[in-house]
Amino acid sequence: MTTTYIRGAVPLAEVAAVTKRPVAAVEAEALELGLHVVEDWAGRHALAEADAQRLVSGDARRDREHDAAWAAHLAACARWTAARDTAVQKAYADAQPAPGRLGGGAAADAARQAASEAGRRYEETTPPPLWEGREDGNAGRRFTDRPAKGLIARTVGRVKAGAR
């Protein structure tokens, strides 16, 4: 607990009375949720008025759970993208002519076509993770909002740039 004085602080005892829980449990939950426990003018442990309202209403916990679910969704999207990129890169590398042999433009075109096809097949057989959470906050920037065609084009572009 930090010694910080703020106006409009709500003592933890009042929050505990409203929620019908012990003060220690309210303080533990506030700290777990990252709320800033301070001292009010009388030296009592307190929360800012907005934090107390979010704790009592359950919004603070819901927001924390939403943020954790969003982070897990982003991690799943990153794994899906990495697996798709690996499939595209492997197809591009496999379609390249053997080292020391000249392939020319036709070989490069064939390699790009193979990479594009591998990306398309991967997206058909393994759909991207979908956000199943609340439709507010971070969900407005869903990973799956981008069209698949653009994803394949960007991946092939990265493969081509790395192959040079």
PALUMMI-231220 format. One line per 8 residues: number of its first residue (from 1); their letters; for each residue z, y, x of N, C-alpha, C. Coordinates in steps of 0.1 Angstrom, whole numbers, plus 5000, padded with zeros to 4 digits. Each point is the difference from the previous one (the first is absolute). Example, Ala and Ser with C-alpha at 12.3 -4.5 7.8 and 13.67 -1.06 7.14 Angstrom:
1) AS) 5078 4943 5132 5000 5012 4991 5000 5012 5009; 4993 5011 4996 5000 5011 5009 5008 5011 4992;
This chain:
1) MTTTYIRG) 5000 4988 5008 5000 5012 4992 5000 5012 5009; 4991 5010 4997 4999 5012 5007 5008 5011 4994; 5006 5008 5008 5007 5012 4995 4989 5011 4998; 4995 5001 4988 4991 5010 4996 5004 5006 4986; 5000 5013 4999 5004 5006 4988 4988 5004 4992; 4999 4996 4987 4988 5004 4992 5005 5005 4987; 4993 5009 4994 5003 5004 4986 4995 4990 4990; 5007 4999 4989 4996 4991 4989 5002 4986 5004;
9) AVPLAEVA) 5009 4997 5009 5003 4986 5003 5007 4993 4989; 4997 4987 4998 5007 4992 4989 5009 4990 5008; 5013 5001 4998 5009 4991 5007 4997 4985 4996; 5001 4991 5010 4998 4986 4997 5009 4995 4990; 5012 5005 4998 5009 4995 4990 4994 5003 4986; 4993 5011 4998 4994 5003 4987 4988 4990 4998; 4992 4998 5010 4989 4990 4999 5006 4986 4996; 5010 4997 5007 5007 4987 4997 5005 4999 4986;
17) AVTKRPVA) 5005 5011 4995 5005 5000 4986 4989 4998 4990; 4989 5006 5003 4988 4999 4991 4994 4986 5000; 4999 4994 5012 4994 4987 5001 5010 4989 4998; 5013 5003 4999 5011 4990 4998 5000 4990 5011; 5000 5005 5013 5001 4992 5011 5009 5006 5010; 5005 4993 5010 5009 5006 5010 4993 5010 5008; 5008 5010 5005 4994 5010 5009 4994 4994 5012; 5006 4990 5006 4995 4994 5012 4986 4993 4998;
25) AVEAEALE) 4999 4994 4988 4987 4994 4996 4989 5011 4999; 5003 5011 4994 4991 5011 4998 4996 5005 5013; 5010 5003 5009 4997 5005 5013 4991 4990 5008; 5003 4987 5000 4992 4990 5007 4986 5000 4995; 4998 5001 4986 4986 5000 4995 4993 5013 5004; 5007 5011 5000 4993 5013 5004 4996 4999 5014; 5008 4995 5009 4996 4999 5014 4989 4989 5002; 5000 4989 4993 4990 4990 5000 4986 5006 4996;
33) LGLHVVED) 5000 5009 4990 4988 5006 4995 4996 5012 5008; 5007 5003 5011 4996 5012 5008 5004 5013 4995; 5009 5001 4990 5004 5013 4994 5011 5006 5010; 5000 5012 5001 5009 5008 5009 5013 5002 4994; 5011 4993 5004 5013 5002 4996 5007 5011 5008; 5005 5010 4993 5005 5012 5007 5014 5003 4995; 5006 5011 5004 5013 5004 4995 4998 5012 4991; 5007 5001 4989 4999 5012 4991 5010 5010 5005;
41) WAGRHALA) 5001 5011 4993 5009 5011 5004 5015 4996 5002; 5004 4989 4993 5013 4995 5000 5002 4989 5010; 4990 4996 5008 5001 4990 5010 4998 4986 4994; 4995 4999 4987 4998 4987 4994 4986 4995 5004; 4999 4987 5001 4986 4994 5002 4992 5003 4988; 4988 5005 5002 4991 5004 4989 4986 4998 5003; 4991 5001 4990 4986 4999 5001 4994 5013 4994; 4988 5004 5005 4993 5011 4994 4998 4997 4985;
49) EADAQRLV) 4999 5010 4992 4999 4998 4986 4987 4991 4996; 4989 5003 5007 4988 4992 4997 5001 4986 5005; 5007 4997 5011 5002 4987 5005 5010 4992 4990; 5010 5007 4995 5009 4994 4991 4993 4995 4987; 4991 5009 4995 4992 4997 4988 4991 4988 5003; 4993 5000 5012 4991 4988 5003 5008 4987 5001; 5012 5001 5006 5009 4988 5001 5004 4995 4987; 5005 5009 4991 5005 4996 4987 4989 4994 4991;
57) SGDARRDR) 4988 5007 5001 4989 4995 4991 4993 4988 5005; 5002 4996 5013 4993 4989 5006 4987 5003 5006; 4996 5013 5000 4987 5004 5006 5000 4998 5015; 5012 5002 5006 5000 4999 5015 4997 4985 5004; 5006 4991 4993 4998 4986 5003 4986 4996 4997; 4994 5004 4988 4987 4997 4997 4990 5006 5010; 5002 5012 5004 4992 5006 5011 5000 4992 5013; 5012 4995 5004 5001 4993 5012 4993 4986 4999;
65) EHDAAWAA) 5001 4994 4988 4993 4987 4998 4985 5002 4999; 4996 5011 4994 4986 5003 5000 4994 5002 5014; 5007 5008 5008 4996 5002 5014 4999 4988 5008; 5009 4990 4998 5000 4988 5007 4988 4991 4995; 4997 5000 4987 4989 4993 4995 4987 5006 5005; 4999 5013 5000 4988 5007 5005 4998 4996 5015; 5010 5000 5008 4999 4997 5014 4995 4985 5002; 5005 4991 4992 4996 4986 5000 4985 4999 4996;
73) HLAACARW) 4996 5008 4990 4986 5000 4995 4991 5005 5012; 5004 5011 5006 4992 5005 5011 4999 4990 5011; 5010 4993 5003 5000 4990 5011 4990 4988 4996; 5001 4996 4987 4990 4990 4995 4986 5005 5001; 4998 5012 4997 4986 5006 5001 4996 5000 5015; 5008 5003 5009 4997 5001 5014 4996 4986 5005; 5008 4990 4995 4997 4986 5004 4987 4995 4995; 4997 5004 4987 4987 4996 4994 4988 5007 5008;
81) TAARDTAV) 5002 5013 5003 4989 5007 5007 4998 4994 5014; 5011 4997 5007 4999 4994 5013 4993 4986 4999; 5003 4992 4990 4993 4987 4999 4986 5002 4997; 4996 5009 4991 4986 5002 4997 4993 5006 5012; 5006 5009 5008 4993 5005 5012 4998 4989 5010; 5009 4991 5001 4999 4989 5009 4988 4991 4996; 4999 4997 4987 4989 4992 4995 4986 5007 5003; 5000 5013 4998 4987 5008 5002 4997 5000 5015;
89) QKAYADAQ) 5010 5002 5009 4998 5001 5014 4995 4986 5005; 5006 4989 4995 4996 4987 5005 4986 4997 4996; 4996 5003 4988 4986 4998 4995 4990 5008 5008; 5004 5013 5004 4991 5008 5008 4999 4994 5014; 5011 4996 5006 4999 4994 5013 4993 4987 5000; 5001 4992 4990 4993 4987 5000 4985 5002 4998; 4996 5011 4994 4986 5002 4997 4993 5007 5012; 5008 5004 5010 4994 5007 5012 4993 4989 5008;
97) PAPGRLGG) 4989 5004 5007 4993 4991 5009 5009 4996 5012; 4998 4989 5006 5008 4995 5011 4999 5010 5011; 5011 5001 5008 5000 5010 5011 4988 4997 5010; 4994 5011 5004 4989 4999 5009 4987 4999 4993; 5000 4998 4987 4987 4999 4992 4998 5013 4993; 4988 5005 5000 4997 5012 4993 4998 4997 4985; 5006 5008 4992 4998 4998 4986 4992 5010 4993; 5001 5012 5005 4992 5011 4994 5006 5005 4987;
105) GAAADAAR) 4992 5008 4993 5005 5006 4987 5002 4990 4989; 4991 4989 5000 5001 4990 4990 5013 4992 5001; 5005 4998 5012 5012 4993 5002 5012 5008 4995; 4999 5013 5003 5011 5009 4996 5000 5001 4985; 4989 5001 4994 4999 5000 4985 5006 4988 4994; 4996 4988 5006 5005 4987 4995 5016 5000 5001; 5005 5005 5011 5014 5000 5002 5007 5009 4990; 4995 5012 4997 5005 5009 4990 5000 4993 4987;
113) QAASEAGR) 4989 4994 4997 4998 4993 4987 5011 4989 4998; 5002 4992 5011 5010 4989 5000 5014 5006 4998; 5003 5011 5006 5013 5006 4999 5002 5005 4986; 4990 5006 4994 5001 5006 4987 5002 4988 4990; 4993 4989 5002 5001 4989 4991 5014 4994 5001; 5005 4999 5012 5013 4994 5002 5011 5009 4993; 4998 5013 5001 5010 5009 4993 4999 4998 4985; 4988 4999 4995 4998 4998 4985 5006 4987 4996;
121) RYEETTPP) 4998 4990 5007 5006 4986 4997 5015 5001 5000; 5005 5006 5011 5015 5001 5001 5006 5007 4988; 4993 5012 4996 5006 5007 4988 4998 4993 4987; 4990 4991 4999 4999 4992 4988 5010 4989 4999; 5003 4994 5011 5009 4988 5000 5014 5005 5002; 5003 5011 5005 5014 5005 5002 5000 5014 4995; 5004 5002 4987 5001 5014 4995 5011 5008 5007; 4998 5013 5001 5011 5008 5006 5012 5000 4992;
129) PLWEGRED) 5012 5002 5006 5012 5001 4993 5000 5012 4990; 5005 4997 4988 5000 5010 4990 5014 5006 4998; 5001 5012 4998 5013 5007 4998 5005 4996 4986; 5012 4994 4999 5006 4996 4987 5012 5009 4996; 5002 5010 5008 5012 5009 4997 4998 5011 4991; 5008 5010 5000 5000 5011 4991 4987 5008 5003; 4995 5007 4990 4988 5008 5002 5004 5015 5002; 5010 5002 5009 5003 5014 5004 5004 5000 5014;
137) GNAGRRFT) 5002 5011 5006 5003 5001 5014 4989 4995 5009; 5003 4991 5009 4990 4996 5010 4989 4992 4993; 5002 4994 4989 4990 4992 4993 4987 5008 4998; 5001 5013 4999 4988 5008 4998 4990 4998 5011; 5004 4996 5012 4992 4998 5011 4998 4985 5003; 4996 4992 4990 4999 4986 5001 4989 4996 5010; 5002 4990 5007 4991 4994 5010 4987 4996 4994; 5001 4994 4988 4989 4994 4994 4991 5010 4992;
145) DRPAKGLI) 5003 5013 5001 4992 5010 4993 4986 5002 5007; 5000 4996 5013 4987 5002 5007 4990 4989 4996; 4988 5003 4998 4990 4989 4997 4998 4990 5011; 4998 4988 4997 4998 4989 5010 4988 5003 5009; 4989 5006 4994 4988 5002 5008 5003 5009 5012; 5008 5010 4998 5004 5009 5011 5008 4993 5010; 5009 4991 4996 5008 4993 5009 4992 4991 5009; 4990 4994 4995 4991 4991 5008 4992 5009 5010;
153) ARTVGRVK) 4995 5011 4996 4992 5009 5008 5009 5005 5012; 5012 5004 4997 5009 5005 5010 5003 4989 5010; 5002 4988 4995 5004 4989 5009 4988 4997 5009; 4988 4999 4995 4988 4997 5008 4998 5011 5010; 5002 5013 4996 4999 5011 5010 5010 4998 5011; 5012 4996 4997 5010 4998 5011 4996 4989 5009; 4995 4989 4994 4996 4989 5008 4988 5004 5009; 4991 5007 4995 4988 5004 5008 5005 5009 5011;
161) AGAR) 5009 5009 4997 5005 5010 5011 5008 4992 5011; 5007 4989 4996 5007 4993 5010 4991 4990 5008; 4989 4997 4995 4991 4990 5006 4991 5007 5011; 5000 5013 5000 4992 5007 5010 5006 5001 5014;
